C-alpha cells in the first residue's frame, strides 16, 4: 500500500522531488517536541535523544532553544531542522503549540507541503489542534495523524478514530494499530508492511518483528496475552471494515489522513511515520502569487519568500536570520536575488541550513528547502526573493491584535535601544508595534498574554532594556483602508484613537466593539480590516 521509492529510482528524480517539507502541529503537551526529537533519532540525524555529534563535540540540540521555552517546557517559536534518510531530504518545521503564538504557526504553515497532527491518545481532539487543523484545511495541506502516548491510559482506538473523523470531518485510514493501550501496551501492528512490532520485554523497545498476511494470523501471537492480542485484532478488523482504504489522491487533496498510533517517548511508531512521510508525503507543491501567477517548483529561475525572521538565535553574535522557503529553481551560494519591496538586488553570501542551534553553510539548495539568510534588517516576513521577475507570494497576513499594552521604560536613557528592539521584535512577528498619533509611548499588540512575557524577557536579556506594561483604554485595533483624503480626514477627526503601524499604515484603536461598529457605520467609504497582507 505504501511503497517506498527505491534508491535507484530516486536518482532519476529531480532534486526538488526528493524534498519533504512538513510541520508538526498539536495542542500543548501532546508530545510535539518529543516527536520532533525522535524523528531526528529515527533518521540517524542524532545518536541519542537530546544530543548531536557535531564537529567533535556532543551538543544539546533541542528545538526549544529560547531560555523561556526551556524554563516553561513549551515551544513559543518556530524551529527548522533539516535531515536526510534513504535519499530523501526532510525539512521539519517545529511550530509553537501554545495558542498565544498562533500567528507564528500560521506563517510557518504557509511554508510547508504537509503537516503531522499530533494527538494525545487520552485526550483526543483539543481546541488548539482543531484551530491549527482548520488553518491546514484552508490551505489544502495534506495531514498525517500521529496518535501519541498509547502506552498511557488512553481512549479506545476506534473511539479515538471516530472522534477525530467526526470532529474534523476528515476521512481516516489506520496504517499502524496498537496492541493494547496503557499498561496493556505490547506493540504495534504495521498494517502497510504486514508485520507486528513487539517488545521482547514489557516497556522495552519494539524490536521483534512478526510477519502476517491477514490480521487474523496474529491471534495466539507468541509473547502477547491472549486477551490483549484478540482485542487488538478484533478492533483492527472492525476498523478496516468500516474505514476507507488509503488513496493517495484523496490524501494529497487534504480529504483523508493516514493514522499512526505510537509513543514518541518510547520511539514506538516513529520510524513508521517517517517511512510514510518519505513514501507518500508530497514533494514541493506549486505556489500561488499575485496576478494569478502560479510558481512551479520545476521552473529554472530561483524564487522564494521569507516566512520568519529571528534575531539573536546566537546572542554572542547578535545575529538576525531570515528563514526563506525556496519555491523554484536551484539556489547557489553567492547569487544575487531581487527584493521587490527594497527594489534592489541582494547578494546572498552566507546562506545556512539549520539543525536546531547548529548551522551549516549552504552551497546549493532547491525548491522545498528552507535556508537562512543572515542580514541586518533588509529582509522581513512577507518579502519575496527572485532571480528574475518581480513576484509577490500570497498568504502571509498580519492579524489585528487582541491585547494592547503601552510600553514604558524603566530607564528613560534607553529610548533608542527600545526603539531598535521593538522594531526587531515586530519584524520577527513576536508583537505588533503601534505608534499613537497623540502619544510618544509605543503600544504593542499581541494575540495572547504569553507573548507579552516573551517580549519583556527578550528585551531585557538580549537588548538590556527592562520594560513594564501599562493598560490602555483600547480593546481592539483595525487597519484603515480607503482613499487617502478620506483616511486623513478620519484620522484628523479621531487623533486620540488613531496610530501608525511599523509600515506607517493607518490604524484605528477602538475603545469598545460598539465604538468600532459606530465608526464603520459613520464612515462608509472606509474599511476597518482585521487582516492585512504582509510584504
N, C-alpha and C positions, 0 to 999 in steps of 0.2 A: 504493500500500500504506500509506503514511503521509501522510495528507492534513493539512496544517497548517490549523487553523481560521482561516477568513478574518477579517480585522479587523472587517468589518461584523457577522459572526456573534458575535464576541467581545463586541461592545457589548450584545448581547441577553442575555448570561450574567450571573448574579450575580457580584459582585466576587470572592468566595472561589473561584469556579470557574476564575478566571484565575490562581490561585496554583499554583506548583510548588515544593514544599519537599523538598529532597533532600540527601543526604550523599554524600561521596566517601570510599570505603574502599579500603585497599590494604595490602600489605606495605611496610615501609620501603624507600625508594629506588626504588619502582616509577614515581615521577613524579607523585604525587598533587598536591603543591603547585604544580608547573609546570602541570598541567592546570587547577587552580583559577584560576591567573592568566590562562591562555589562554582560558578560558571567559569571564572578565570582558572580555578584549580582544575576543573574537569578538562579544560582546553590545554592544560600544561603550561599556561602563561605564568603561573606561580607554583612554587614547590610545596608550600604549606600555607594553610589558611592564615591570612593576615600579613604575609611576608612575600618578598620577591628577591630573587638573586639578581643584583644589578651592579655592574662594574666592580665585582669582587666583594660587595658588602651586602649584608642582609638588611633590607629596609622595610619600614612599615608602608603598606600600600592600601590603606583604607580609602574608599571613595569619599568618605566623610572626612575631608581634610581640614575643615574650618574648626577652630577651637570650640566655638559654641556648639557645633554639631557633636563633637566628642564629649562635651560636658553633659549634653541633654540626651544623647543617644538617638538623635533624629537627623534626617537629611534636610537641609534647608537651601541647598544649591545644587545645580546640575553638575555631574562629572562625566567625563568622556574617557573610555578605555578601549584601546584597540588591541586585538589579539588574533591569532590565526590557528586554524585546525583543519586538517585534511584538505589543504589547498584553498580554503575559504577564509577570507578576512572578515572578521566581525568587528563592527563599531558599536559598542554598547554605551548608551546614554542613560545614566542613573539619574532619575528625577526626584525632586523633593516629594515626600509623601504627605507632608503637612499641608492642609488646605490653605494656610496663610500664604503659601508660596505658589499658588495655582498659576499665576501669570508666568513664572519661570518655566513651569511644567508645560503650559500651553505653547510657549515659544519653542521649547525643546521638541515637542511633538510635531512641530512644523518641519523638523529636520530629519525625521525618521521615515522608514518604509514599512515598519511593522512594530508591534508592541507586545510585551509579555505582561499579562494581567495576573498579579499575584493575589490569591485569595486565602485567607485564614480558614482552615477546614472546620474550625469550631464556630466561626462567626458568619461565614458566608459573605454575601454582598454587603459592604458597608458604604456609608454615604460618600466618602471621597472616591472610592473605587467607582461608584456609579457616575460621579461627575466626570472623572477622567475618561471613563468609557464613552460617555456622550461626546467628549471632545474628539476621541478617536473615530467615533461614528460619523461626526460631521466631516471628517477628512477621509472617510472610507479607508481607514488604516486597518490592515489585517491584524487579528489578535490571536495570540497563543494564550491559553489559560493554564496557570500552574496553581493547583490546589495544594497549599503548603501545610506543614505541621500535622500530617496524617498520623504521626507517631504519638500525638497527644490526643486527649479526649476530643472527639470530633462528631460532626453531624454524619448521618448515614450518607454514603456516596451518591446513592440515587436521589435522596432528598436534596443534597447539595446541587446536583446537576439540574434538578427541576427548579430550584430556587434561582440559580444563575440564568437558566434559559428563560423563565417566565419574567424575571425582574428586568432583564436586559433585552428581551425579545430577540434572542440570539440562538441559532441552532448550535448544538454541541455534538462533538464526536470524541469519545474517550480513546486515547492512544496508549495510556497506561491505566492500571486499575489496582487499588490497594488490596493486599491480602491481609485483612484485619485492619482495625483502626485503634488508635490509642495504645493501651497496654497490650492489645492483641496484635499489633502490627508485626507482620512477619516478612513482608517483602512486597514486590510489585509484579503484576502481570504485564509484560510488554506486548501489547496487542499487535502493534505494527510488525514486530520482528518475531512474533510467536515464540516467546520464551518467558519463563518465570524467573525473577531475580530474587534470590533469597539470601538471608544471613546464615552463616554457619553457627552463630551463637546469638542468643537474644540480645537485641540492641546493637549488634555489630553491623559492619558494612555489608551491603548486598553484593556478595562476591560469587555465589553459586548460581549457575545458570541451568535451567531445565527446559529443553525444547518441548513444544507441543504442536499438534495440528489443529485441535479444537479445544476450547476452554474445558470441556468435559474430561479431556485427557489428564487434567490436573487433579481430579478427585483422587483421594488417597495419596496425595503428594507426600513423599517421604520427608520427615523432619518438621511437618506442619500439622498441628492438631486437626483432627477430622472436622470438628465444628467450624473452625476458622476458615479452612480451605473450601469447605462445602458452601458456606455462606458467601464467600468471595465469588466462587464460580456461579452460584445461583444469581447473585445480583448483577454480575457482569453479563451473563446470558440474557437476563431481562433487559438490561440497558442496551445491548447490541440489537435486541429485537425491536425496540421502540424508537431508538435514535437513528438519525440518518447516517449513512456511510460518509467517509471523508471524501469531499470533492474539492479539488484544487481551485477551480474557478470560483466556487461559492466562497471559499476561504479568502482568496485574493480580493474579492469584492466586499469583504467585511461582513458577510451574512452568516458564516459558520466559523466556529472556533474549535481547534483541536485541544483536548483537555489532557493534561499530565498531572497525575497525583504524585505526591512525594514529600520529602522532608529535606529542605535545604540544609538544615543544621547537620543532618546525618548523611548528606550527599546522596540521598535516595531520589531517583528520578531526574536528577540534574543533567546527567550525561545524555539521557533520552531526550530531554528538552533541547539540549544543544544540537543533538542529531537532527531533530525536527526543524530547528532554525536553519540549519545548513541545507537540508534536503528540500523543504518546501517554502521556506522563508523567501520573500521576494527580493530580487536584485533591485538596484536603483530604479525608481519609477520616474516617469515624466513629471515636470513641474510647471504649474501654471504661472504666467507672468502677465503684467498689464498689457492691454491691447489685444486680448485674445491670443497671445503668444504662448505656445507650449514648447518647453525646452526638453529635448530628448537626451538621455544620458549618452547616446552613441554619437552625438554631434562632435565635430572636431574641435571647435573653439571652447575654451575654458569659460565656465560661468559658475557662480556660487553666491551664497548670501550669508550674512552674519546673523546668527540666531541668539548669540550670547556674547557678552563681554565680561571678563573677570579681571579685577585688579588685585594685586598683592597675593596671588597664589603662592609666591615666594617672597615673603616680607623683606628678606635680606636684599632683594634687588628692586623692590618697589615696581614690579613689572605690571604690565597691562596687556592682556591677551584677548584677541577677538577669535571666537570659535566660528569657523566657516564651514558650511555644508557645501561640498562641491556637487554641482548638478550636471555638468557635462565637460567633455574634453579631458586632456591629460595635462595636469599641472606639473610644472618643473620649477625647481628652486631657482630664484633669481629672475623669473619672468616678470613682466610689467602687466598689471591689470588696471582697468579703468574703474574709478568710483564715481558714478553719476552725481551723487549728492555733492561731493567735493569738486566735481568737474576737473579731475586730474588723474594722471596715471600714478600707480604706486608700484615701486619695485619691491617684490616680496623676497627679502634676502635671507631670512632665517625662520622659515615655517617649521612647525613642530607637530609631532604626533604626541598623544597623551597616554600615559598609563598611571592613573591616579596622580600622585605628585611627580612621577617620573616623566621625563621628556626625551624625545629623540628627534634630531633634525630630519626633516623630510626632504628627500631629493626629488621624488616623484609621487603623485597622488592622482586618483581618478575619481569619476563620479561615484558618489556614495560615501567617500571618505570624509572624515572631519579633520580639518587641520587648524592649528592655532597660529595666528599671526600676531607676533609682538608688535605693539605700536604705542604711540604716545598721544592718544586721543583722536587720531584721524578716522578710526572706524568705530561705528556704533551699531546697536541692534537695528536690523532692517536694511542696512546697507547692502548693495549688490556690487559684486566684483565681476568683471567680464573681460575677455581678451579682445572681443570685437565690438558688437553692437551694444547700445545702451539698453539694459534690461532692468525691469523692476519686478521682482518676485512678490507675490501676494501672500497674505495670511500671517502677518506678524503685527498684531494690533497692540495698542495700549488700551487699558480698561480704566474707566473712571474710578478713582479710589473711593473706598467705603469708609475709611477712617482718616481724619485730618488732624494734624497737630502742628503747632508753631514750635520752631526750634530756637532755643535760647542758649547762648554761650555762657559757660561758667567763667571763661577768661575772655573779655572783650578784645584783647590784643590779638586773638587768633581768628579774626573775622575772615582774612584772606584764606587761611588754611581751611576754614569751614566751607567757604565758597567752592574751593577746589575739591574738597572731599565729597560734598553733596553732588557736585557735577559728575564725579566718578561714579557715585552710587546710582545716580539717575541713568547714566549710560549703561550700567550693568543691569538695570531693571530692578534693583533692590527696592527702590522707592521712586515716587514721582515728586519732583520739586516744583513748587508753585510759588511765584513771586507776586504777592498782592500789589496792586497799583498804589494803594494808600498806606502801606506799611513796609518798612525795610526788612523786617524779620521774615525769613522764608518759612513757608508751610510745606510739610511733607505729607504725601498721601500714600496710603497703603491699603491692601486688601484685608490683612489680618494683623492683630496686635503683636504677634511674634516678630513680624518684620521690623517693628519699632525697636525691639530688644536687640535684634541683629544689627540694625543701623547704629545704635548707641555703642554697642560693644566694638564694632569695627572702627568707628570714628575715633574712639579712644585708643584702641590697640594699634591700629595701622597708621593713623594720622596724628595721634597725640592731641586730639580735640575732644575733651569731655563736653557733653551737652545734657540738657534736660528739656523736657517737653511741657508745653502749656496747651491746655484745651482751647479750642476756638468755638465760635458760635455757629460755624458752618457744619452741615451734616453731609453734604454731598457736593461733587464738582461735575461740571459738564463743559465740554468744549463748545464754543460759539462758532457756528458756521453760517455764512451769508455774504452778501455784498459788503465790501469794505466800509462804505459810507454808513450803512445801517449798523454794522458791528461797532464802528466808532461811536455812533450816536447812542447805542445801548450802553457801552462802557462808560461814556461820559455821564449818563443818567444814573449809573449804578457803580460809582467809583469805589465805594466801600465794600462792594461784593464782587469785584472783578480782579482778575490776575492774569499773568502770563506764565506759560509753561517753559520748559527748557529750550523749546524751539521758537519762543516768543508768540506761540499761538494763543489767542484769547480764551480765557476760562471764566466761567460763571460759578461763583461759590454761593450755593443756596443755603439759607438758614433752616429750611424745612421742605418737605415734599410739597406742601401746599404753596409755598413761595415759588418753587420751581414750576409747578403747574400753572401758576398765575403768569409767570414770565413767558411761558410757552404760549399762553392764550393771548397775552397783550402784545407780543412781538411775532406775529405770524410769518414775517419774512425771514426770520432766523430759525436755525435748527440748533437745539441743545443736545449734543450727541454724547453717548456714554462709551463709545468705542471709536478709536482713531487709529488709522493705519500708520505703522511706523515707517521711517525712512523718508 
